[in-house]
Amino acid sequence: MFIVTISSRLRRQQVKLCQISILIVTQMRYHQNPLIPLQLYAFLLGCRDFCVLGFLEKNGPFSLLVGGVQRADQRAHRATPGHLSLVDSDAPRHSPFLRQQGPYLAVITDQYSCDSDDQLEQALTCLNQAVSTKMVDVVSVRIQKRDAFDRNQERRVLMLAKQLVSWSIDYTFSVVLSSDWKHLLATSGAHGVHAKELNRDCIVEVRSQYPSALIGTSCHSVESAMEAYHTYRADYIFVGTCYLSDSHPEKETADLEGPELPGIIRQKLHDRAAMDLDSNIAVPKVLAIGGIDATNCHIPVQTHGADGVAAIKSVLQAADPYGTVQAIKTSMSRPL
């Protein structure tokens, strides 16, 4: 038996929420992808813009909680069986990232995570295990846009982002969307945007619309990092590629930036900040990226001075994402 809570954004301003009750869905085991029958049931109830809000397993039954988008004046609260789940998704949420202490861990989605419903389901399962450790600081939704007119992919990206935002309430992490999807920032309620190194002009637009949004970008050189800091005022930067990585199969060992660069960049940024005594620009956090796993994550952080690391496949393709996140965080924090 699956217990599903569904809420809806209705066009009429006065909404009788009590009319939308708990839906008991049986025989879900016959469906390979639970999101497909949920869409059908939501359609029958007249629901729109619903998304999965949480997965709970208690005393046997597996509860799949689904909630829709409500008006902006309604506050978010944790989804529980028997209650409607409200998510304010009309504006980016205030990010907890800048209040947290390092070393930091960012988890980046695989770029193919939203190519199909099955891939989305698999990504959600892994991400749920990862963030439930309460050791992940940022989840970056990095999905390569296939086609500007592919509404199915955009629907999945929005569903993924909303799901992550709902989890972030309990697990205290930030959700950022890649710059290809910045137009979904307000709709999803994500905390900010990660701009590609060659697409930083979008940061100006995002900052003007959402001054408190969390902004990240990627760098491959000291010069690029200085621009991210002084011109675009990024909150964090990913620096790499540190090690051989499937994400950049074109790079051989000689082409790598190496695990030293993140620490070098961090030191130069702080040196520059010390010179700019009249500047109120915060120094961005520097996270090493590229081939990061539990066996090497301590090198850029403890040996070379980076603020943290970003991981992709070592977490999302792990047999045990929960344990992998714990291992990475422990390795970064363990005294040498």
C-alpha positions as CSV (number, residue, x, y, z in Angstrom):
1,M,0.0,0.0,0.0
2,F,1.3,3.5,-0.9
3,I,0.0,6.6,1.0
4,V,0.0,9.6,-1.2
5,T,-0.7,13.2,-0.1
6,I,-1.6,15.5,-3.0
7,S,-2.1,19.2,-3.0
8,S,-3.0,21.5,-5.9
9,R,-2.6,25.0,-7.1
10,L,-6.1,26.0,-8.2
11,R,-6.8,29.1,-10.3
12,R,-9.5,30.3,-7.9
13,Q,-8.1,32.4,-5.0
14,Q,-10.2,30.7,-2.4
15,V,-9.1,27.1,-2.1
16,K,-10.9,24.5,-0.1
17,L,-7.9,22.3,0.8
18,C,-10.1,19.9,2.7
19,Q,-11.6,18.8,-0.5
20,I,-8.3,17.2,-1.5
21,S,-7.9,14.2,0.8
22,I,-5.4,11.5,1.3
23,L,-5.3,9.1,-1.6
24,I,-4.7,5.4,-0.9
25,V,-3.0,3.9,-3.9
26,T,-2.8,0.1,-4.1
27,Q,-1.2,-2.2,-6.7
28,M,1.6,0.3,-7.3
29,R,3.9,-2.7,-7.4
30,Y,2.7,-3.3,-11.0
31,H,4.3,0.0,-12.1
32,Q,8.0,0.1,-12.7
33,N,8.0,3.9,-12.3
34,P,5.8,5.2,-9.5
35,L,5.8,8.8,-11.0
36,I,3.7,7.7,-14.0
37,P,0.6,6.4,-12.0
38,L,1.0,9.4,-9.7
39,Q,0.6,11.7,-12.6
40,L,-2.5,9.9,-13.6
41,Y,-4.0,10.1,-10.1
42,A,-3.1,13.7,-9.8
43,F,-4.8,14.4,-13.1
44,L,-8.0,12.6,-11.9
45,L,-8.0,14.8,-8.8
46,G,-7.5,18.0,-10.8
47,C,-4.0,18.6,-9.4
48,R,-1.3,20.6,-11.2
49,D,2.4,21.1,-10.6
50,F,2.7,18.4,-8.1
51,C,6.1,16.9,-7.1
52,V,7.4,14.2,-4.9
53,L,8.2,15.7,-1.5
54,G,9.6,12.8,0.4
55,F,10.1,9.1,0.9
56,L,9.2,7.7,4.3
57,E,9.4,4.1,5.5
58,K,7.9,3.5,8.9
59,N,6.4,0.3,10.4
60,G,6.3,-1.5,7.1
61,P,4.3,0.6,4.5
62,F,6.4,2.7,2.1
63,S,4.9,6.2,1.9
64,L,5.4,8.3,-1.2
65,L,4.5,11.9,-0.3
66,V,3.5,14.2,-3.1
67,G,2.8,17.9,-2.9
68,G,1.8,20.7,-5.2
69,V,2.8,24.3,-5.4
70,Q,0.7,26.7,-3.3
71,R,0.4,30.5,-3.1
72,A,3.5,32.5,-2.1
73,D,2.0,33.5,1.2
74,Q,1.8,29.9,2.4
75,R,4.7,28.7,4.4
76,A,6.5,25.4,3.9
77,H,6.3,22.7,6.4
78,R,7.4,19.0,6.6
79,A,5.3,16.6,4.7
80,T,3.6,13.9,6.8
81,P,0.9,11.4,6.0
82,G,-2.5,12.9,6.5
83,H,-1.5,16.5,5.9
84,L,-1.3,18.5,2.8
85,S,2.3,19.4,1.9
86,L,2.8,23.1,1.0
87,V,5.9,24.4,-0.7
88,D,6.5,28.1,-1.3
89,S,8.2,27.9,-4.7
90,D,7.6,31.5,-6.0
91,A,11.1,32.6,-5.0
92,P,14.5,31.2,-4.3
93,R,14.9,30.0,-0.7
94,H,17.6,31.6,1.5
95,S,20.6,29.4,1.3
96,P,22.2,28.0,4.5
97,F,25.5,27.5,2.7
98,L,27.3,30.6,3.8
99,R,26.4,29.9,7.5
100,Q,27.9,26.4,7.4
101,Q,31.4,25.3,8.3
102,G,33.8,23.4,6.1
103,P,35.1,21.3,4.8
104,Y,32.2,21.4,2.3
105,L,30.8,18.7,0.1
106,A,28.9,19.4,-3.1
107,V,27.1,16.6,-5.0
108,I,26.5,17.2,-8.7
109,T,23.9,15.4,-10.6
110,D,24.8,13.4,-13.7
111,Q,24.0,15.4,-16.8
112,Y,21.8,12.6,-18.1
113,S,19.6,12.3,-14.9
114,C,16.6,13.8,-16.6
115,D,16.7,12.1,-20.0
116,S,13.9,9.7,-19.0
117,D,11.6,8.9,-16.1
118,D,13.6,5.9,-15.2
119,Q,16.9,7.9,-15.0
120,L,15.1,10.5,-12.9
121,E,13.8,7.9,-10.5
122,Q,17.3,6.4,-10.2
123,A,18.9,9.8,-9.5
124,L,16.3,10.6,-6.9
125,T,16.9,7.4,-5.1
126,C,20.7,8.0,-4.9
127,L,20.3,11.6,-4.0
128,N,17.9,10.8,-1.2
129,Q,20.4,8.5,0.3
130,A,23.2,11.0,-0.1
131,V,21.5,14.0,1.4
132,S,19.9,12.1,4.3
133,T,23.4,11.9,5.8
134,K,23.0,15.6,6.6
135,M,26.6,15.9,5.4
136,V,26.0,17.3,1.9
137,D,26.2,21.1,1.7
138,V,25.2,21.8,-1.9
139,V,23.4,19.8,-4.6
140,S,24.0,21.2,-8.1
141,V,21.4,20.2,-10.7
142,R,23.7,20.0,-13.7
143,I,21.5,18.7,-16.5
144,Q,22.6,19.3,-20.1
145,K,19.7,20.8,-22.1
146,R,19.0,18.6,-25.0
147,D,16.4,20.6,-26.9
148,A,14.8,24.0,-26.1
149,F,11.5,22.5,-27.0
150,D,11.8,19.3,-25.0
151,R,9.1,19.8,-22.4
152,N,9.5,16.3,-20.9
153,Q,13.1,17.1,-20.0
154,E,12.2,20.4,-18.5
155,R,9.3,18.8,-16.5
156,R,11.8,16.2,-15.1
157,V,14.3,18.9,-14.2
158,L,11.6,20.9,-12.4
159,M,10.4,17.8,-10.6
160,L,14.0,16.9,-9.6
161,A,14.6,20.5,-8.3
162,K,11.4,20.6,-6.3
163,Q,12.1,17.3,-4.7
164,L,15.6,18.4,-3.7
165,V,14.2,21.7,-2.3
166,S,11.7,19.7,-0.2
167,W,14.5,17.5,1.2
168,S,16.7,20.5,1.9
169,I,14.3,21.7,4.6
170,D,15.1,18.7,6.8
171,Y,18.6,17.9,5.7
172,T,19.9,21.5,5.5
173,F,21.6,21.8,2.2
174,S,21.4,24.2,-0.8
175,V,20.0,23.5,-4.2
176,V,21.5,25.3,-7.2
177,L,20.4,25.0,-10.9
178,S,22.8,25.1,-13.8
179,S,22.6,28.3,-15.8
180,D,20.7,26.5,-18.6
181,W,17.8,26.2,-16.2
182,K,17.9,29.6,-14.5
183,H,14.4,30.4,-15.7
184,L,13.2,27.6,-13.3
185,L,14.7,29.2,-10.2
186,A,11.6,30.9,-8.9
187,T,9.2,28.0,-9.9
188,S,11.4,25.4,-8.3
189,G,12.2,27.4,-5.1
190,A,15.9,26.5,-5.5
191,H,18.5,28.5,-3.6
192,G,20.5,29.7,-6.5
193,V,22.3,29.2,-9.8
194,H,25.6,27.6,-10.9
195,A,26.9,29.5,-14.0
196,K,29.2,27.9,-16.5
197,E,32.6,29.4,-16.8
198,L,31.8,30.8,-20.3
199,N,28.2,31.9,-19.3
200,R,28.9,34.1,-16.3
201,D,27.0,37.1,-17.8
202,C,23.8,35.4,-16.5
203,I,25.0,36.0,-13.0
204,V,24.2,39.7,-13.4
205,E,20.7,39.0,-14.4
206,V,20.1,36.5,-11.5
207,R,21.6,38.9,-9.0
208,S,19.4,41.7,-10.1
209,Q,16.3,39.6,-9.8
210,Y,17.2,37.6,-6.7
211,P,19.9,39.5,-4.6
212,S,20.1,36.7,-2.0
213,A,20.5,33.8,-4.4
214,L,23.4,31.5,-3.9
215,I,25.8,31.9,-6.9
216,G,28.4,29.4,-8.0
217,T,30.6,29.0,-11.0
218,S,33.5,26.9,-12.4
219,C,37.1,27.9,-12.9
220,H,40.2,26.3,-14.4
221,S,42.7,29.0,-13.7
222,V,43.7,31.7,-11.2
223,E,42.7,34.4,-13.6
224,S,39.2,32.9,-14.1
225,A,38.8,32.6,-10.3
226,M,39.8,36.3,-9.8
227,E,37.1,37.3,-12.3
228,A,34.5,35.1,-10.5
229,Y,35.5,36.8,-7.2
230,H,35.9,40.4,-8.1
231,T,33.6,40.9,-11.1
232,Y,30.8,38.4,-10.4
233,R,31.0,38.0,-6.6
234,A,30.5,34.3,-6.7
235,D,29.7,32.6,-3.4
236,Y,31.6,29.4,-4.3
237,I,33.7,28.1,-7.2
238,F,34.4,24.6,-8.4
239,V,38.1,24.3,-9.4
240,G,39.4,21.4,-11.5
241,T,39.8,19.0,-13.1
242,C,41.9,17.5,-10.2
243,Y,42.0,13.9,-11.3
244,L,41.1,11.8,-14.3
245,S,37.4,11.8,-14.6
246,D,34.7,10.2,-16.8
247,S,33.0,13.7,-16.9
248,H,36.0,14.9,-18.9
249,P,37.2,11.9,-20.9
250,E,39.1,14.1,-23.3
251,K,41.6,15.0,-20.6
252,E,44.7,13.0,-20.0
253,T,47.0,13.2,-17.0
254,A,49.1,16.0,-18.6
255,D,46.0,18.1,-19.2
256,L,44.7,18.0,-15.6
257,E,44.8,21.1,-13.4
258,G,45.6,18.8,-10.6
259,P,44.7,18.7,-6.9
260,E,47.0,21.6,-6.0
261,L,45.2,24.3,-8.0
262,P,42.1,24.7,-5.7
263,G,44.4,25.4,-2.7
264,I,46.5,27.8,-4.8
265,I,43.4,29.7,-5.9
266,R,42.0,29.9,-2.4
267,Q,45.3,31.4,-1.1
268,K,45.4,34.0,-3.9
269,L,41.8,35.0,-3.4
270,H,42.4,35.6,0.3
271,D,45.6,37.5,-0.5
272,R,43.7,39.7,-2.9
273,A,40.9,40.2,-0.3
274,A,43.6,41.3,2.3
275,M,44.8,43.9,-0.2
276,D,41.3,45.2,-0.8
277,L,40.8,46.6,2.7
278,D,37.8,48.7,1.6
279,S,36.1,45.8,-0.1
280,N,33.0,44.1,1.4
281,I,33.1,41.3,-1.1
282,A,33.2,37.9,0.6
283,V,35.8,35.5,-0.6
284,P,34.2,32.5,-2.4
285,K,34.5,29.0,-1.1
286,V,36.8,26.9,-3.3
287,L,35.8,23.3,-3.9
288,A,38.0,20.9,-5.8
289,I,36.3,18.9,-8.6
290,G,37.1,16.2,-11.0
291,G,37.6,12.5,-10.2
292,I,37.0,13.1,-6.5
293,D,36.3,10.1,-4.3
294,A,36.7,8.9,-0.7
295,T,40.3,7.8,-1.4
296,N,41.7,11.2,-2.7
297,C,39.3,13.9,-1.4
298,H,41.6,14.7,1.5
299,I,44.5,15.7,-0.8
300,P,43.1,19.0,-2.2
301,V,41.6,19.9,1.1
302,Q,44.1,18.9,3.8
303,T,47.3,18.9,1.8
304,H,46.7,21.9,-0.5
305,G,44.1,24.0,1.4
306,A,40.8,23.8,-0.6
307,D,37.6,24.6,1.3
308,G,36.0,21.3,0.2
309,V,35.2,19.0,-2.8
310,A,32.5,18.4,-5.3
311,A,31.6,14.8,-6.3
312,I,29.6,13.3,-9.1
313,K,29.8,9.7,-10.1
314,S,31.7,8.6,-7.0
315,V,28.5,9.3,-5.1
316,L,25.7,8.9,-7.6
317,Q,27.0,5.6,-9.0
318,A,28.0,4.2,-5.7
319,A,26.4,1.0,-4.4
320,D,26.0,2.8,-1.1
321,P,25.6,6.6,-1.6
322,Y,24.9,7.1,2.1
323,G,28.1,5.4,3.1
324,T,30.1,7.1,0.4
325,V,29.1,10.6,1.5
326,Q,30.1,9.7,5.1
327,A,33.4,8.4,3.9
328,I,34.2,11.5,1.9
329,K,33.2,13.9,4.7
330,T,35.2,11.9,7.3
331,S,38.3,11.7,5.1
332,M,38.3,15.5,4.5
333,S,37.9,16.1,8.2
334,R,40.3,13.5,9.6
335,P,43.5,15.0,11.1
336,L,46.6,14.2,9.1
